[in-house]
Amino acid sequence: MDSLPMESATIDELVDACIQAFEDSGKLKDSSLVRMFLMMHPWYLPSTDLAKKLLLKSQEDGCTPELRSRICHLVKYWISEFPVEFNLNPALAEQIRDLREQLNTEGNERQSQLIDVESVPSYKWKRQVTQRIPSVSKKRKMSLLFDHLDSSELAEHLTYLEYKSFCKILFQDYHSFVKHGCTVDNPILERFITLFNSVSQWIQLMVLSKPTPQQRAAVITHFIRVAQKLLQLQNFNTLMAVVGGLSNSSISRLKDTQTHISNDTNKIFNSLIELVTSCGNYSQYRRRFADCSGFRFPILGVHLKDLIAVHVALPDWTNPEKTRVNLAKTQQLYVILQELALVQTTPPNIEANPDLLNLLTELGVSLDQYHTEDEIYQLSLQREPRSTKPVNSSPTPSPAPKRPSMIDEWASSVKPKADPAIITKHIEKMVESVFKNFDTDGDGHISREEFESIRNNFPYLSKFGELDTNQDGKISREEMIDYFMKASSLLNCKMGFIHTFTETTYVKPTFCEHCTGFIWGFYKQGYKCKVCGVNCHKACRARLAMECRKRTKSISHETPPALQARSFSFPPPSNTPVNLQNTEILVHLQLSVMQRSKNKPTNNHKPPVH
């Protein structure tokens, strides 16, 4: 970058500098500028425009054979270092083919061979939100019961799941998130954030599934050991999810349960909380993460916050005409994104068991998504009601509300319009994993005793009788598949309720029911349903997959307008300045698990005032 002004440069100056970074032989003299520009250029111009510039330069009358050779070496480097762009952007690949054809026509076959895009592998699998887990040749017999599952194995498999999801995130996803301030039409990043929140909710449900304080304390202690192992694995992201789940108000308010947790265990947990706390802009976490070597898994929400902070604080261009790129901003964004990209090149040394992964995904880290924060908090109140001391009277606990069956929860929460074939394969895979690991006598049926083992691990399953349709005292594969298929069929009739949203000004901390992010701002920050009271961001209201349970036929409503679609590929730079409040909303998608524990008051704490 010595040949360029440190503060700014035009696009053409940057392109020329990248070309001159190569010698005639193809040797790259300095890769720092070239890598930064090739990664970051979509912030200022689409990749197809960059390819067009290179094509036109090679066609200029004054283009010498040496200059054309350097252009070809630059394109070769672009393809080799960022192949996914050429696979997922057909228009870009076609332009490179045009350049190669032109070189062949002019007799420059040696140079044309440098820029072969036909050898680029397919990366479409990285854009699939759900990927089947391949079976491994070496199968181990292991107990999948939570009560006896080793904390190390659980930590390793959670790490495997999240890392696998993280590796699908590309530059396009970060770029889209920062530019648009949301994850709408960004399913890969949205899925990763959902998985993070799923782990946190699953932990809460596992604790609250136990009827006695001693049992709940044992589960909490077990998950603290899991958190310790995650720290040993240098997996800070899942560590944050586990600590967030155990710190949630639905768990932290359980005073009777806390009395059965040892002082040593509490000290360990408090040290983990201090490690991932936001104090000092996550200073403790940043120091610990920087000192790690080998595999290390960052808290993605912290780094998303960094990206947004840089994007909001610094302009893309240094002049009003928007012709000079702000290189200081480009460099800061590049450092953050390059660090995230390097994480994907160093996988954890983990041999995952596919059956355990399926159970964690399908039963543990998927179905729990259909419990709202309020439902989990109400379950906590049922386990340990608030202690009241009325004068001359004894407290009378209110009756616990009837728990809806798992089918009802699926019907009220799962997004509609899913592919029936995908649903069928999803269910069959899950049922097969259940039978493989819980049909202990191998008779092809789930007995009452075996079913209770499943319920002990996944408490949101329905009663035995709801699955045993022929009442023969055992559940067959067909009965279990039919049960879940019935859940799928109910979606069409349950998802027809539309909310009546109105713009609302919130005077206390409020979270979005769709993305779980904090609703920021001072005036008319979000939308609230006048009927059921659900809250969400403006961008999330058309995507909220939760029925309006209190709606009656007499209530009129209008369908909320659909969100404007956008391209998932590199979006062009926005001409509209980004508002800090709007862009910070989505930073809390992942970090909101920790913050949400402060949102619900307990007996001894008051909600924070923002």
N, C-alpha and C positions, 0 to 999 in steps of 0.2 A: 504493500500500500504506500510505499515511499514515493511513487511517481504520481500520486493523487493528493489533492488537498485533503487534510484530515477531517475537515468539517463536512464537506459536501462534494458531490460530483454529479455530472449528468449521466443519463443512461448510456449514451454513446461513449463517454469517457470510461465508464466502468467496463463496457464491452471491449473497447480497445485495450484497456489494461489487462483484461483476462486473456486476450489473444496474445499480447506481447509477453505474457508470463510463460509461454511455451517457446522452446528453442525449435529450430527447423527440424531437428531430429525427433521432436516430440517430448523431450525431457522437460518436466515442469520445474521452473526455477523457484517459484514460491507458491505453495498451494493455498495459503491462508486467504488471500483475496478471492481466488477462483472458487474455493469451496463456499465461502460466505455468500458470494454473489449468486452462484448457481442454486443455493438453498433459498436465499432470501428474495430473489428477484420477483416472485409472484406478489410481493407486497406492493410492487410498483407497476409491473406490467405482466400480462399473461405469458405463459411459457410459449404459446404459439407466436406471440409478437417477437419474443426473443429469437426464436428459430427463424422467423422471417427476416429479422435484422441480419443474422449470420448468413442467410441465403443471399440476400441482396449484396452484402459486402463481398461475397465470393464471386458475384457477377459483375462487379464494377470494372471499368476499363483499366483502372490503375492497380488492380489486384494482381500482385506478382505471384509466381508459383510458391515462393517461400511463405507469403502471407496466407495463401489458400491452404497450404499444408498446416499452418498453425491453427487456422479456423477448424480444419478437420480434426486436429488433435484435441482442440477444445470441445468439440461435439462428442468425440470419443470418450473424453473424460466425463462429460455430462452424463452420457448413457451408462458408463460403468459405475459411477458413484451414485446416481439417482435413477436407476432403471425403472422404478415403479411409476415415475411420471410418464414414461413412454408407453407403458402397458395400459395405464388407466386413462390416458388422454390420446385417443385415436387420431385426432386432428394434428397433434404434435408429432406423432410417429409418421404420419403421412407427409408432413413437411420435410422431415429428415429423409424420407425416401425420395422426395423430389430433388433434394440436394445431391443425394447419391446418384440418382439417374442423370442429373446434369453433369456430374463429374465423369461418369462413364461415357456420356455422349461426347465430351471434350477429350476423351482419351486418357483421363486421369484415373485409371483403374486402381492404382496403388493407393491413392488417397481415398477413393470411394470405399475400399475395403476396411478403412478405419471406422466407418460410421454405420455399422450394421445393426439395425434395430430388430431384425428378425430373430436374433438369438436371445432377446430379452425374455425372461420367463414370465409366466402369468402370475399376477398378484391379486387376482380377483378373490381368492380365498381370504385375503386380508380384509376385504370389505363385507364379508358375511358376518352378520351379528351373531348367529348361532352356528357353531361348528361342532361336528361330531367328534368325539374323542376316540382316536385309534386304539385298538387293543394292543397289548404288549405280549410278547411271546412268553415271558416269564411271569407267571401268575403266583401270587402269594396268598396263602390263607391267612386271613386276619379278621379280628373282631371289628365289626362296623358299629357296634353299639357305642353310643356316646359315652356312657358311664365308664367304659373300659377302654376307650380309644386313647392311645398314647398321645400326649400333648405334642410331641415332636412330629408325629405323623400328621396330625391335624394341621399344625402350623405349616408343614411342608406342602400339603395338598391345597391349602388356602393360598399359599404363595404361588403354587403352580397355576391355579385358576386365574388369579389376578394378573400374573405376569403374562400369561397367554393372551388375556384380553388386552393388556397394555401394549403388547407387540403389534397389535392391529392398528394402533393409532399412528397416523402419518402427519407430515407437515401440513397437508391440506386441512386436517381436522383442527389443529391448533390455530392455523391461520383463519379459518372460518369462525372459530369460537371467539377469537379476539376481535376480528373485524365486525362481526354481527352481534356480539354480546350475548349469545345464547347457543344452545345445542339443537335448535330446531333444524331438521334436515341434516343432522350430524349424528347418525345412529351409533357410530363406533365409539365416540367419546361419551355419548349419553349412556351407552351400555356399560362402559367401564365405571362411570360414576354411580350407576344403578347397582352394580355389583358391590361396590364399596359400601353403599348404604344397606344393601341386603345383608352383608355380613354383620353389620352393627345390629340390625333388627333381629336377625336370627339368634344372636347371642342373648338379646333381651328375652325373646320367647323361650329359649332353652332354660334360662334362669326361672322365669315365671311359670314354667310348666310343672315345677316341683311344688308339692303341696306344703312341705314343712320348711321352716327356716333353716334347719340343719342341712336339708337336701339342697336348698337354694345356695347356701353358703359353699357347699361342696362344688357346685357348678361354677360359681364365681371364682373360687380358688383354682379350679381346673383351667378356666379361661385366662387367668393371670399367668399360669404356667405356660399356656399357649403364647401369650404376649411376650414372655421372656424368651421363648424359643424364636419367635419372629424377630426379636431384636438381635439374637445371635445370628440369624439368617440375614441380617441387615435389610429386612423387609419393613421399611418404615410406613409404607402405605397401609398394609393390612394391620400393622401395629396400631396405627391411628384409628382404624375401624373398630378393632377390639376394645381399645381404651375408650373410644367414644361410646360403644354399646354399654360398657360397664359403668360409664360415668353418666349415662342418661338418667334423667330424673325418675323414670319408672323403676330403675334399679337402685339408685343412690338413696331413695327415700325409704327403702326397706330396712328400718332400724333394727327390728328383731333379727333379721338375717345377718346384718352387719356384726352383731354381737358374737356370732359363731365363726367369724373370720379371724385368724390369728394376727397378732401385732406384726409379726415378721412379714406376713403376706401383705398386710396393709402398707407397710413401709415400701415393699417392692412396687406395689401398685402406684403409690404416690410418686415414686421416682420415675415411673413410666409416664405419668401424667405431666410431670415437670419437663420431661424430654420433648413431648409433642405439644406443649402449650404454646399459644400464640404470643406469649410475653417476649418483648424485644424482637418482634417480627420473626418469631420462630428461631431465635438465635441459637438455642441449645441444639435443636434439630439440625440446623444448618452446619454447625461445627462438627457434630457427630457424623453427618452424612459426608462432609468434605474429607474426613479422616478415613473413610471406608475405602477398601480396595477390593478388587474382584467383583462378584455379584453384589449389587446394591439396588434397592427398589425405593425410589423417592416418594414422598407424599405429594402426589400430583397436584392436589389443590393448592399447595404452597407455591408451586412453580407456575401454575395458571395465574395465580394472583400476581406473580412477578411479571409475567408477560403483559397482563392488562395494565399494571402500573406503568411500565415503560411505554406502552402504546398510548396511554392517555396523557402521560406527562410530556412526551416529545412528539413533535409533528413529523409526518412522513417526509415533507419537503422543507427546504430552508428558505425558499423564496416564494412570493405570492403567485408567480407564474407556474409553480409546481414543475419546474424543470431540473432542479438540483436535489438529489437524494440526500437525506439526512444520514450521513454515515455513522454518526455517534449512536443514533437510535438503531440502525441496522446492526451494528456491532453488538450492542447490548442484547437485542432480541436473539441474535445468532448464538451467543454464548449460552443462553438459557435453552434454546432448542437443540443445540448440538449436544449439550449434556444429557437431555432426555433421549436423543437418538442413540447415544453411546450406551445407555442402559439396555437398549434392545439388542445390542451385540454381545452382551455377556449374560447368558442364561444361568439360572440356578442349577446346581448339580443335584437334581431331584429325579428319582424314578417313581413316577406316579402310578397309582393303582386305578385303572379305569372305572371299576365298579364303585369305588369310594368317590371318585370324581363325579360320576353320574348321580349318586345319591346326594352329595353335597349340592350339586347344581340343581337337580330336578326337585328334590324335597327340601333341602336345607336352605339353599341360597337362592330360591326362586319363589316358592309358594308363600314364604313369609312376607314377600312384597305386598301381599294383599291385605295386610293389617295396617291400618292407619296409626299414627302416633297416639291419637285419642283412644283407640281400641286397646293398644298396648298399655297405656296409662290406666285405663279402667281395669284391666286385668291385674295390674299392680295393686290397685285399690282393693280389689277382691281378695288378694293374697294377704295384704296387711292394711286394713282400713285405717283411715285417719283417726288418731286418738283424740277423743273429745272428752271434756270433763264438765258436763252440765251439773248445775246445783241440784242436789236431792234427787238425782235420777241417774239411771245407768244408760250408757249409750246403746242405741238400737241400730245396728248396721242395716243399711238399706239392702234389699234383696239384690243379688247379683243378676244382671241382665242375662237373658238366655243367649248362649253363644251360637252364632249362626254356623251352619254346617260349612264344610270346606267348599262344597259346590256353590252355595250362596255367595261365599266370598270370592270365588273365581268369577261368578257371574257379575258381581258388582265392581270388579276391579280390573280384570284382564281386558286389554285393548281389543276391540272388535276387528272384524274383517281379516282374521288370520287364515292362512292357507290350510284347508282341512287336511290335506295330505301331510303337511308338516306337523300339525297337531297330532295326527294318528301315529306318525313315526316317533314323535316326542313321547307320547304316552306309552307306546309299546316298549321303547328303550328303558323308560323309567320302571315299568312293571317287571321287565326282565331282570333289571338290577336288584329290585326288591326281592324277587324270588331266589335269585342266585345267592343272596347274602342272608336272608332271613328265613328261608325254608330250610330249617336246620336238619329235619329228618329226610329231606329230599323226596317227599311224596307228591310233589307238584301242587300242594295246597298250603295256604296259610291258616294255621290253627289259631284258636283264641290266644293261647300262650304266646305264639310267635307274633301275633298282631299286637299284643301288649308291648312286646319288645320294640316294635316299630313305633308305636305311639309314645313310648318313653323318650325316643330320640326326636320325633317329629310330632309335637303335641297338637298341631292344628289339623290332624287327620280326623275324620268323622268316626262314629261308633261302628263297632264290628257289624251290627245288624244292618247298617246301611249298605255295606258291601256284600254281605252274605244274603243275596237276593232269594236263593232257593231254601234258605234256612236249614241247611244240612250241617251246620256247625263248623264249616270251613270255607275259605275263600279261594276260588280258582283264579287262574290267570284271566280267563274270559270275564269273570265277574268284576275283577279289579279294573280291567280295561273298559268294560261297559260303564263302570262308575265314573271314570275320568272322562269318557266320551260324552256322558250325560252332562258333565260340567261344561264341556265345550258347546253342546247343543243349546244350553241355556243362555249362552251369551247373547244370541240374537234378540231374545225377548227381554233381557235384563238391561241392555244397553240403550234402550230407546228413550230414556229419561234425559231431558236437556235442562241444564241449569239456566236460571234467570240471573245473569251477572249484571252488576252495576259497579261503576267506578267508586272506589272507597278510599277514604283517608283513615289510616290506622294510627292510633295514639299509643299503641304498645307493640312490642316485638311480635311479628307475625311471619309465619312461614308458608310457602307455597305447597299446596297439597299434591301438585304434579311432580315438580322437580325437587322438592324439599328445600329449595334455596330460600334465603332470607329475602323478604320483600322490603327493599330499600326505598328511601325518599322521605319527603316531608308532607307532600300534598297529593292526594289521589294516587297513591303508590301502586295499588293493585285492584283486583276485582273480587267481589264477594257475592255469592249467590243469595238472593233475598229469601229464598225458600229454605235451604238446608244450612246456609251459613258457611259453606266451603270457601276458602280463600286461595287465590292463585295470581301469578304474574299475568300481565296482559298477553305476553307471547305464549303462555301456557294454557289459556282458557279454552282454546279450540282443541287442545290435545288431552284435556283432563279426562281420564278413563275411570270416572267414579260416578255412579248413578246418584241422582238427586232423590234421596230416600224419602223425603217428606213431601214430595210433590203429589198433588191430587189432580184429578181431571178438570177441576174447575179453574185451575191456574193457567192463564195464558202465558205463552212464551214465544220468544223468537230464537231462531237458530243463530248461535254466534258466528260471525264471519270467519271463513277459513283463513289460515295463515298464508301469506304470499309465498309461493314456492321459490326456491333458488337452486342454482346449480351446486352440486356437491363438489365439483372440481374447483380448481383455483378461481376464486371470485375476483373480479376487477376491483381496484381500490375504490372505496366509498368516498363520495364527495361531501357527505354529511358528517360534520364533526361528531365524534363519539362522546356521549355524556358520561361522566365518571360514575354517577349513581346507576345508570343503566348497565354499564359494563361490569360493575362490581357485583351485580346480582348473581351472576352465574359462578363467580368465584366460590360462593358459599354452597354450591351444589354438593361438593364433597366435604367441606369443612363444617357444614351445618349440623352434622351429627354431634360434634362436641358442643356447639353453641346451643343446640336444642334442649340440652339438659338444663339450661338456665331459663328456658321459656316457660316451664311449668312450675308453679310454686309448690313447695312442700310445707310441712308444718313449721320448719325452723328457718325457712328462707323466703325472701321476697323476690319477685321477678325483677330482673334488671331494668333500669330506666335508660333508654337510648335517646 
